[in-house]
């Protein structure tokens, strides 16, 4: 049972990390766009 409970938890952590990477990519993209508009 312990191993079974751990697998979904691990996949949840991986999914959360991926989501954070997507968010940072979006943030950097928005930041770069706003910098370009200022010039």
mmCIF entry with sequence, helices, sheets and N, C-alpha, C, O atoms, coordinates in Angstrom:
data_MODEL
# 
_entry.id   MODEL 
# 
_entity.id                         1 
_entity.type                       polymer 
_entity.pdbx_number_of_molecules   1 
# 
_entity_poly.entity_id                      1 
_entity_poly.type                           'polypeptide(L)' 
_entity_poly.nstd_linkage                   no 
_entity_poly.nstd_monomer                   no 
_entity_poly.pdbx_seq_one_letter_code       
;(UNK)(UNK)(UNK)(UNK)(UNK)(UNK)(UNK)(UNK)(UNK)(UNK)(UNK)(UNK)(UNK)(UNK)(UNK)(UNK)
(UNK)(UNK)(UNK)(UNK)(UNK)(UNK)(UNK)(UNK)(UNK)(UNK)(UNK)(UNK)(UNK)(UNK)(UNK)(UNK)
(UNK)(UNK)(UNK)(UNK)(UNK)(UNK)(UNK)
;
_entity_poly.pdbx_seq_one_letter_code_can   XXXXXXXXXXXXXXXXXXXXXXXXXXXXXXXXXXXXXXX 
_entity_poly.pdbx_strand_id                 A 
# 
loop_
_entity_poly_seq.entity_id 
_entity_poly_seq.num 
_entity_poly_seq.mon_id 
_entity_poly_seq.hetero 
1 1  UNK n 
1 2  UNK n 
1 3  UNK n 
1 4  UNK n 
1 5  UNK n 
1 6  UNK n 
1 7  UNK n 
1 8  UNK n 
1 9  UNK n 
1 10 UNK n 
1 11 UNK n 
1 12 UNK n 
1 13 UNK n 
1 14 UNK n 
1 15 UNK n 
1 16 UNK n 
1 17 UNK n 
1 18 UNK n 
1 19 UNK n 
1 20 UNK n 
1 21 UNK n 
1 22 UNK n 
1 23 UNK n 
1 24 UNK n 
1 25 UNK n 
1 26 UNK n 
1 27 UNK n 
1 28 UNK n 
1 29 UNK n 
1 30 UNK n 
1 31 UNK n 
1 32 UNK n 
1 33 UNK n 
1 34 UNK n 
1 35 UNK n 
1 36 UNK n 
1 37 UNK n 
1 38 UNK n 
1 39 UNK n 
# 
_struct_asym.id          A 
_struct_asym.entity_id   1 
# 
_struct_conf.conf_type_id            HELX_P 
_struct_conf.id                      HELX_P1 
_struct_conf.pdbx_PDB_helix_id       AA1 
_struct_conf.beg_label_comp_id       UNK 
_struct_conf.beg_label_asym_id       A 
_struct_conf.beg_label_seq_id        2 
_struct_conf.pdbx_beg_PDB_ins_code   ? 
_struct_conf.end_label_comp_id       UNK 
_struct_conf.end_label_asym_id       A 
_struct_conf.end_label_seq_id        38 
_struct_conf.pdbx_end_PDB_ins_code   ? 
_struct_conf.beg_auth_comp_id        UNK 
_struct_conf.beg_auth_asym_id        A 
_struct_conf.beg_auth_seq_id         2 
_struct_conf.end_auth_comp_id        UNK 
_struct_conf.end_auth_asym_id        A 
_struct_conf.end_auth_seq_id         38 
_struct_conf.pdbx_PDB_helix_class    1 
_struct_conf.details                 ? 
_struct_conf.pdbx_PDB_helix_length   37 
# 
_struct_conf_type.id          HELX_P 
_struct_conf_type.criteria    ? 
_struct_conf_type.reference   ? 
# 
loop_
_atom_site.group_PDB 
_atom_site.id 
_atom_site.type_symbol 
_atom_site.label_atom_id 
_atom_site.label_alt_id 
_atom_site.label_comp_id 
_atom_site.label_asym_id 
_atom_site.label_entity_id 
_atom_site.label_seq_id 
_atom_site.pdbx_PDB_ins_code 
_atom_site.Cartn_x 
_atom_site.Cartn_y 
_atom_site.Cartn_z 
_atom_site.occupancy 
_atom_site.B_iso_or_equiv 
_atom_site.pdbx_formal_charge 
_atom_site.auth_seq_id 
_atom_site.auth_comp_id 
_atom_site.auth_asym_id 
_atom_site.auth_atom_id 
_atom_site.pdbx_PDB_model_num 
ATOM 1   N N  . UNK A 1 1  ? 0.830  -1.212 0.000   1.00 0.00 ? 1  UNK A N  1 
ATOM 2   C CA . UNK A 1 1  ? 0.000  0.000  0.000   1.00 0.00 ? 1  UNK A CA 1 
ATOM 3   C C  . UNK A 1 1  ? 0.863  1.261  0.000   1.00 0.00 ? 1  UNK A C  1 
ATOM 4   O O  . UNK A 1 1  ? 0.512  2.254  -0.637  1.00 0.00 ? 1  UNK A O  1 
ATOM 5   N N  . UNK A 1 2  ? 1.964  1.224  0.696   1.00 0.00 ? 2  UNK A N  1 
ATOM 6   C CA . UNK A 1 2  ? 2.815  2.414  0.769   1.00 0.00 ? 2  UNK A CA 1 
ATOM 7   C C  . UNK A 1 2  ? 3.341  2.767  -0.618  1.00 0.00 ? 2  UNK A C  1 
ATOM 8   O O  . UNK A 1 2  ? 3.346  3.936  -1.006  1.00 0.00 ? 2  UNK A O  1 
ATOM 9   N N  . UNK A 1 3  ? 3.784  1.754  -1.366  1.00 0.00 ? 3  UNK A N  1 
ATOM 10  C CA . UNK A 1 3  ? 4.306  2.019  -2.709  1.00 0.00 ? 3  UNK A CA 1 
ATOM 11  C C  . UNK A 1 3  ? 3.194  2.560  -3.607  1.00 0.00 ? 3  UNK A C  1 
ATOM 12  O O  . UNK A 1 3  ? 3.422  3.461  -4.415  1.00 0.00 ? 3  UNK A O  1 
ATOM 13  N N  . UNK A 1 4  ? 1.995  2.006  -3.462  1.00 0.00 ? 4  UNK A N  1 
ATOM 14  C CA . UNK A 1 4  ? 0.877  2.463  -4.280  1.00 0.00 ? 4  UNK A CA 1 
ATOM 15  C C  . UNK A 1 4  ? 0.556  3.924  -3.986  1.00 0.00 ? 4  UNK A C  1 
ATOM 16  O O  . UNK A 1 4  ? 0.253  4.686  -4.904  1.00 0.00 ? 4  UNK A O  1 
ATOM 17  N N  . UNK A 1 5  ? 0.617  4.316  -2.736  1.00 0.00 ? 5  UNK A N  1 
ATOM 18  C CA . UNK A 1 5  ? 0.319  5.703  -2.373  1.00 0.00 ? 5  UNK A CA 1 
ATOM 19  C C  . UNK A 1 5  ? 1.422  6.632  -2.863  1.00 0.00 ? 5  UNK A C  1 
ATOM 20  O O  . UNK A 1 5  ? 1.172  7.799  -3.167  1.00 0.00 ? 5  UNK A O  1 
ATOM 21  N N  . UNK A 1 6  ? 2.627  6.118  -2.938  1.00 0.00 ? 6  UNK A N  1 
ATOM 22  C CA . UNK A 1 6  ? 3.764  6.963  -3.311  1.00 0.00 ? 6  UNK A CA 1 
ATOM 23  C C  . UNK A 1 6  ? 3.768  7.278  -4.807  1.00 0.00 ? 6  UNK A C  1 
ATOM 24  O O  . UNK A 1 6  ? 4.166  8.374  -5.202  1.00 0.00 ? 6  UNK A O  1 
ATOM 25  N N  . UNK A 1 7  ? 3.336  6.347  -5.632  1.00 0.00 ? 7  UNK A N  1 
ATOM 26  C CA . UNK A 1 7  ? 3.371  6.568  -7.078  1.00 0.00 ? 7  UNK A CA 1 
ATOM 27  C C  . UNK A 1 7  ? 2.511  7.762  -7.508  1.00 0.00 ? 7  UNK A C  1 
ATOM 28  O O  . UNK A 1 7  ? 3.007  8.616  -8.242  1.00 0.00 ? 7  UNK A O  1 
ATOM 29  N N  . UNK A 1 8  ? 1.256  7.859  -7.088  1.00 0.00 ? 8  UNK A N  1 
ATOM 30  C CA . UNK A 1 8  ? 0.458  9.035  -7.470  1.00 0.00 ? 8  UNK A CA 1 
ATOM 31  C C  . UNK A 1 8  ? 1.064  10.323 -6.923  1.00 0.00 ? 8  UNK A C  1 
ATOM 32  O O  . UNK A 1 8  ? 0.987  11.370 -7.565  1.00 0.00 ? 8  UNK A O  1 
ATOM 33  N N  . UNK A 1 9  ? 1.660  10.245 -5.752  1.00 0.00 ? 9  UNK A N  1 
ATOM 34  C CA . UNK A 1 9  ? 2.274  11.437 -5.161  1.00 0.00 ? 9  UNK A CA 1 
ATOM 35  C C  . UNK A 1 9  ? 3.451  11.891 -6.012  1.00 0.00 ? 9  UNK A C  1 
ATOM 36  O O  . UNK A 1 9  ? 3.640  13.088 -6.231  1.00 0.00 ? 9  UNK A O  1 
ATOM 37  N N  . UNK A 1 10 ? 4.255  10.920 -6.498  1.00 0.00 ? 10 UNK A N  1 
ATOM 38  C CA . UNK A 1 10 ? 5.408  11.253 -7.333  1.00 0.00 ? 10 UNK A CA 1 
ATOM 39  C C  . UNK A 1 10 ? 4.933  11.871 -8.655  1.00 0.00 ? 10 UNK A C  1 
ATOM 40  O O  . UNK A 1 10 ? 5.488  12.874 -9.106  1.00 0.00 ? 10 UNK A O  1 
ATOM 41  N N  . UNK A 1 11 ? 3.930  11.288 -9.261  1.00 0.00 ? 11 UNK A N  1 
ATOM 42  C CA . UNK A 1 11 ? 3.440  11.821 -10.535 1.00 0.00 ? 11 UNK A CA 1 
ATOM 43  C C  . UNK A 1 11 ? 2.836  13.211 -10.314 1.00 0.00 ? 11 UNK A C  1 
ATOM 44  O O  . UNK A 1 11 ? 2.926  14.077 -11.185 1.00 0.00 ? 11 UNK A O  1 
ATOM 45  N N  . UNK A 1 12 ? 2.232  13.416 -9.165  1.00 0.00 ? 12 UNK A N  1 
ATOM 46  C CA . UNK A 1 12 ? 1.665  14.729 -8.853  1.00 0.00 ? 12 UNK A CA 1 
ATOM 47  C C  . UNK A 1 12 ? 2.781  15.758 -8.731  1.00 0.00 ? 12 UNK A C  1 
ATOM 48  O O  . UNK A 1 12 ? 2.633  16.892 -9.186  1.00 0.00 ? 12 UNK A O  1 
ATOM 49  N N  . UNK A 1 13 ? 3.887  15.374 -8.125  1.00 0.00 ? 13 UNK A N  1 
ATOM 50  C CA . UNK A 1 13 ? 5.022  16.302 -7.994  1.00 0.00 ? 13 UNK A CA 1 
ATOM 51  C C  . UNK A 1 13 ? 5.589  16.633 -9.367  1.00 0.00 ? 13 UNK A C  1 
ATOM 52  O O  . UNK A 1 13 ? 5.904  17.790 -9.646  1.00 0.00 ? 13 UNK A O  1 
ATOM 53  N N  . UNK A 1 14 ? 5.720  15.631 -10.224 1.00 0.00 ? 14 UNK A N  1 
ATOM 54  C CA . UNK A 1 14 ? 6.259  15.860 -11.566 1.00 0.00 ? 14 UNK A CA 1 
ATOM 55  C C  . UNK A 1 14 ? 5.327  16.779 -12.352 1.00 0.00 ? 14 UNK A C  1 
ATOM 56  O O  . UNK A 1 14 ? 5.789  17.662 -13.075 1.00 0.00 ? 14 UNK A O  1 
ATOM 57  N N  . UNK A 1 15 ? 4.014  16.576 -12.213 1.00 0.00 ? 15 UNK A N  1 
ATOM 58  C CA . UNK A 1 15 ? 3.051  17.402 -12.928 1.00 0.00 ? 15 UNK A CA 1 
ATOM 59  C C  . UNK A 1 15 ? 3.122  18.850 -12.433 1.00 0.00 ? 15 UNK A C  1 
ATOM 60  O O  . UNK A 1 15 ? 3.032  19.790 -13.223 1.00 0.00 ? 15 UNK A O  1 
ATOM 61  N N  . UNK A 1 16 ? 3.281  19.014 -11.130 1.00 0.00 ? 16 UNK A N  1 
ATOM 62  C CA . UNK A 1 16 ? 3.358  20.359 -10.558 1.00 0.00 ? 16 UNK A CA 1 
ATOM 63  C C  . UNK A 1 16 ? 4.612  21.068 -11.053 1.00 0.00 ? 16 UNK A C  1 
ATOM 64  O O  . UNK A 1 16 ? 4.578  22.260 -11.360 1.00 0.00 ? 16 UNK A O  1 
ATOM 65  N N  . UNK A 1 17 ? 5.732  20.322 -11.132 1.00 0.00 ? 17 UNK A N  1 
ATOM 66  C CA . UNK A 1 17 ? 6.973  20.921 -11.611 1.00 0.00 ? 17 UNK A CA 1 
ATOM 67  C C  . UNK A 1 17 ? 6.814  21.356 -13.067 1.00 0.00 ? 17 UNK A C  1 
ATOM 68  O O  . UNK A 1 17 ? 7.269  22.434 -13.450 1.00 0.00 ? 17 UNK A O  1 
ATOM 69  N N  . UNK A 1 18 ? 6.167  20.515 -13.878 1.00 0.00 ? 18 UNK A N  1 
ATOM 70  C CA . UNK A 1 18 ? 5.975  20.841 -15.283 1.00 0.00 ? 18 UNK A CA 1 
ATOM 71  C C  . UNK A 1 18 ? 5.115  22.096 -15.408 1.00 0.00 ? 18 UNK A C  1 
ATOM 72  O O  . UNK A 1 18 ? 5.387  22.967 -16.234 1.00 0.00 ? 18 UNK A O  1 
ATOM 73  N N  . UNK A 1 19 ? 4.082  22.177 -14.584 1.00 0.00 ? 19 UNK A N  1 
ATOM 74  C CA . UNK A 1 19 ? 3.210  23.344 -14.617 1.00 0.00 ? 19 UNK A CA 1 
ATOM 75  C C  . UNK A 1 19 ? 3.977  24.610 -14.258 1.00 0.00 ? 19 UNK A C  1 
ATOM 76  O O  . UNK A 1 19 ? 3.736  25.669 -14.837 1.00 0.00 ? 19 UNK A O  1 
ATOM 77  N N  . UNK A 1 20 ? 4.903  24.504 -13.302 1.00 0.00 ? 20 UNK A N  1 
ATOM 78  C CA . UNK A 1 20 ? 5.695  25.663 -12.914 1.00 0.00 ? 20 UNK A CA 1 
ATOM 79  C C  . UNK A 1 20 ? 6.601  26.083 -14.055 1.00 0.00 ? 20 UNK A C  1 
ATOM 80  O O  . UNK A 1 20 ? 6.793  27.277 -14.286 1.00 0.00 ? 20 UNK A O  1 
ATOM 81  N N  . UNK A 1 21 ? 7.162  25.117 -14.773 1.00 0.00 ? 21 UNK A N  1 
ATOM 82  C CA . UNK A 1 21 ? 8.026  25.440 -15.903 1.00 0.00 ? 21 UNK A CA 1 
ATOM 83  C C  . UNK A 1 21 ? 7.220  26.161 -16.978 1.00 0.00 ? 21 UNK A C  1 
ATOM 84  O O  . UNK A 1 21 ? 7.705  27.119 -17.580 1.00 0.00 ? 21 UNK A O  1 
ATOM 85  N N  . UNK A 1 22 ? 5.993  25.706 -17.222 1.00 0.00 ? 22 UNK A N  1 
ATOM 86  C CA . UNK A 1 22 ? 5.149  26.355 -18.228 1.00 0.00 ? 22 UNK A CA 1 
ATOM 87  C C  . UNK A 1 22 ? 4.832  27.780 -17.786 1.00 0.00 ? 22 UNK A C  1 
ATOM 88  O O  . UNK A 1 22 ? 4.830  28.699 -18.605 1.00 0.00 ? 22 UNK A O  1 
ATOM 89  N N  . UNK A 1 23 ? 4.563  27.965 -16.488 1.00 0.00 ? 23 UNK A N  1 
ATOM 90  C CA . UNK A 1 23 ? 4.223  29.290 -15.975 1.00 0.00 ? 23 UNK A CA 1 
ATOM 91  C C  . UNK A 1 23 ? 5.400  30.245 -16.112 1.00 0.00 ? 23 UNK A C  1 
ATOM 92  O O  . UNK A 1 23 ? 5.234  31.394 -16.522 1.00 0.00 ? 23 UNK A O  1 
ATOM 93  N N  . UNK A 1 24 ? 6.621  29.752 -15.757 1.00 0.00 ? 24 UNK A N  1 
ATOM 94  C CA . UNK A 1 24 ? 7.805  30.605 -15.858 1.00 0.00 ? 24 UNK A CA 1 
ATOM 95  C C  . UNK A 1 24 ? 8.065  30.957 -17.322 1.00 0.00 ? 24 UNK A C  1 
ATOM 96  O O  . UNK A 1 24 ? 8.472  32.079 -17.624 1.00 0.00 ? 24 UNK A O  1 
ATOM 97  N N  . UNK A 1 25 ? 7.836  30.017 -18.225 1.00 0.00 ? 25 UNK A N  1 
ATOM 98  C CA . UNK A 1 25 ? 8.022  30.287 -19.648 1.00 0.00 ? 25 UNK A CA 1 
ATOM 99  C C  . UNK A 1 25 ? 7.053  31.369 -20.105 1.00 0.00 ? 25 UNK A C  1 
ATOM 100 O O  . UNK A 1 25 ? 7.419  32.247 -20.886 1.00 0.00 ? 25 UNK A O  1 
ATOM 101 N N  . UNK A 1 26 ? 5.825  31.307 -19.621 1.00 0.00 ? 26 UNK A N  1 
ATOM 102 C CA . UNK A 1 26 ? 4.817  32.311 -19.957 1.00 0.00 ? 26 UNK A CA 1 
ATOM 103 C C  . UNK A 1 26 ? 5.206  33.669 -19.376 1.00 0.00 ? 26 UNK A C  1 
ATOM 104 O O  . UNK A 1 26 ? 5.075  34.697 -20.041 1.00 0.00 ? 26 UNK A O  1 
ATOM 105 N N  . UNK A 1 27 ? 5.683  33.665 -18.133 1.00 0.00 ? 27 UNK A N  1 
ATOM 106 C CA . UNK A 1 27 ? 6.088  34.907 -17.469 1.00 0.00 ? 27 UNK A CA 1 
ATOM 107 C C  . UNK A 1 27 ? 7.242  35.564 -18.211 1.00 0.00 ? 27 UNK A C  1 
ATOM 108 O O  . UNK A 1 27 ? 7.227  36.772 -18.446 1.00 0.00 ? 27 UNK A O  1 
ATOM 109 N N  . UNK A 1 28 ? 8.252  34.761 -18.582 1.00 0.00 ? 28 UNK A N  1 
ATOM 110 C CA . UNK A 1 28 ? 9.406  35.303 -19.301 1.00 0.00 ? 28 UNK A CA 1 
ATOM 111 C C  . UNK A 1 28 ? 8.975  35.834 -20.662 1.00 0.00 ? 28 UNK A C  1 
ATOM 112 O O  . UNK A 1 28 ? 9.486  36.854 -21.125 1.00 0.00 ? 28 UNK A O  1 
ATOM 113 N N  . UNK A 1 29 ? 8.035  35.143 -21.301 1.00 0.00 ? 29 UNK A N  1 
ATOM 114 C CA . UNK A 1 29 ? 7.556  35.581 -22.609 1.00 0.00 ? 29 UNK A CA 1 
ATOM 115 C C  . UNK A 1 29 ? 6.849  36.930 -22.483 1.00 0.00 ? 29 UNK A C  1 
ATOM 116 O O  . UNK A 1 29 ? 7.076  37.831 -23.290 1.00 0.00 ? 29 UNK A O  1 
ATOM 117 N N  . UNK A 1 30 ? 6.003  37.064 -21.483 1.00 0.00 ? 30 UNK A N  1 
ATOM 118 C CA . UNK A 1 30 ? 5.291  38.323 -21.258 1.00 0.00 ? 30 UNK A CA 1 
ATOM 119 C C  . UNK A 1 30 ? 6.269  39.438 -20.923 1.00 0.00 ? 30 UNK A C  1 
ATOM 120 O O  . UNK A 1 30 ? 6.117  40.564 -21.397 1.00 0.00 ? 30 UNK A O  1 
ATOM 121 N N  . UNK A 1 31 ? 7.267  39.129 -20.112 1.00 0.00 ? 31 UNK A N  1 
ATOM 122 C CA . UNK A 1 31 ? 8.256  40.131 -19.706 1.00 0.00 ? 31 UNK A CA 1 
ATOM 123 C C  . UNK A 1 31 ? 9.044  40.619 -20.922 1.00 0.00 ? 31 UNK A C  1 
ATOM 124 O O  . UNK A 1 31 ? 9.281  41.816 -21.080 1.00 0.00 ? 31 UNK A O  1 
ATOM 125 N N  . UNK A 1 32 ? 9.445  39.680 -21.775 1.00 0.00 ? 32 UNK A N  1 
ATOM 126 C CA . UNK A 1 32 ? 10.208 40.043 -22.972 1.00 0.00 ? 32 UNK A CA 1 
ATOM 127 C C  . UNK A 1 32 ? 9.354  40.912 -23.898 1.00 0.00 ? 32 UNK A C  1 
ATOM 128 O O  . UNK A 1 32 ? 9.848  41.873 -24.487 1.00 0.00 ? 32 UNK A O  1 
ATOM 129 N N  . UNK A 1 33 ? 8.084  40.568 -24.020 1.00 0.00 ? 33 UNK A N  1 
ATOM 130 C CA . UNK A 1 33 ? 7.185  41.335 -24.882 1.00 0.00 ? 33 UNK A CA 1 
ATOM 131 C C  . UNK A 1 33 ? 7.020  42.762 -24.359 1.00 0.00 ? 33 UNK A C  1 
ATOM 132 O O  . UNK A 1 33 ? 7.069  43.720 -25.129 1.00 0.00 ? 33 UNK A O  1 
ATOM 133 N N  . UNK A 1 34 ? 6.826  42.896 -23.050 1.00 0.00 ? 34 UNK A N  1 
ATOM 134 C CA . UNK A 1 34 ? 6.645  44.232 -22.471 1.00 0.00 ? 34 UNK A CA 1 
ATOM 135 C C  . UNK A 1 34 ? 7.926  45.052 -22.607 1.00 0.00 ? 34 UNK A C  1 
ATOM 136 O O  . UNK A 1 34 ? 7.861  46.264 -22.810 1.00 0.00 ? 34 UNK A O  1 
ATOM 137 N N  . UNK A 1 35 ? 9.077  44.413 -22.500 1.00 0.00 ? 35 UNK A N  1 
ATOM 138 C CA . UNK A 1 35 ? 10.338 45.139 -22.667 1.00 0.00 ? 35 UNK A CA 1 
ATOM 139 C C  . UNK A 1 35 ? 10.452 45.655 -24.099 1.00 0.00 ? 35 UNK A C  1 
ATOM 140 O O  . UNK A 1 35 ? 10.919 46.771 -24.328 1.00 0.00 ? 35 UNK A O  1 
ATOM 141 N N  . UNK A 1 36 ? 10.021 44.836 -25.064 1.00 0.00 ? 36 UNK A N  1 
ATOM 142 C CA . UNK A 1 36 ? 10.090 45.241 -26.462 1.00 0.00 ? 36 UNK A CA 1 
ATOM 143 C C  . UNK A 1 36 ? 9.151  46.404 -26.746 1.00 0.00 ? 36 UNK A C  1 
ATOM 144 O O  . UNK A 1 36 ? 9.469  47.270 -27.561 1.00 0.00 ? 36 UNK A O  1 
ATOM 145 N N  . UNK A 1 37 ? 8.003  46.435 -26.087 1.00 0.00 ? 37 UNK A N  1 
ATOM 146 C CA . UNK A 1 37 ? 7.042  47.511 -26.311 1.00 0.00 ? 37 UNK A CA 1 
ATOM 147 C C  . UNK A 1 37 ? 7.541  48.831 -25.731 1.00 0.00 ? 37 UNK A C  1 
ATOM 148 O O  . UNK A 1 37 ? 7.219  49.898 -26.252 1.00 0.00 ? 37 UNK A O  1 
ATOM 149 N N  . UNK A 1 38 ? 8.324  48.764 -24.657 1.00 0.00 ? 38 UNK A N  1 
ATOM 150 C CA . UNK A 1 38 ? 8.817  49.991 -24.025 1.00 0.00 ? 38 UNK A CA 1 
ATOM 151 C C  . UNK A 1 38 ? 9.789  50.732 -24.933 1.00 0.00 ? 38 UNK A C  1 
ATOM 152 O O  . UNK A 1 38 ? 9.853  51.961 -24.899 1.00 0.00 ? 38 UNK A O  1 
ATOM 153 N N  . UNK A 1 39 ? 10.543 50.001 -25.742 1.00 0.00 ? 39 UNK A N  1 
ATOM 154 C CA . UNK A 1 39 ? 11.558 50.646 -26.591 1.00 0.00 ? 39 UNK A CA 1 
ATOM 155 C C  . UNK A 1 39 ? 10.955 51.389 -27.736 1.00 0.00 ? 39 UNK A C  1 
ATOM 156 O O  . UNK A 1 39 ? 11.678 51.981 -28.536 1.00 0.00 ? 39 UNK A O  1 
# 
